[in-house]
Amino acid sequence: MAPPGLGPATVVASLLGSLSLVSSSIRFENALAGSPSLRVTTISYMLESFNLYQLFLNSGPLHVMRELLHAHAPLQDMLGIAGYWLFGVADRSVYLMNGVLAVGFTGVVL
C-alpha cells in the first residue's frame, strides 16, 4: 500500500533504487578487495560476527550481549549475527543485511 500522496510507481522506484545502491556497494567493495587493509578489516568484522553467532547458538543471547558490551562495532556485529541467522553462514549474509536496512529505511521514509 502506497503512503498518502505517493503513487505506487514512486514507491517501487525508490525500493529499486535502494536495491541498486546496495548492489553497487557490494560490487565496489569486491573491486577494492585487492587492498590489504580493506580485506583485513572486512574479514575481521565477518569473523567477529561469526564467532558471536556461534556463541549465540551455543550459549544463548545473554552471553552475546555481554560480549557486545566490549565490542568495537556492536551494531555491525549484531547485523552480522542477524545475517548469519536469516540467510545462513555465507560470505554474502552480512552484506544482505545492508540491503534489508536500505529497503527498511526506504519503507519508513516513504
Secondary structure as GFF3:
##gff-version 3
##sequence-region A 1 110
A	DSSP	alpha_helix	8	32	.	.	.	ID=ss1
A	DSSP	alpha_helix	36	59	.	.	.	ID=ss2
A	DSSP	alpha_helix	61	68	.	.	.	ID=ss3
A	DSSP	alpha_helix	74	87	.	.	.	ID=ss4
A	DSSP	alpha_helix	93	109	.	.	.	ID=ss5
###
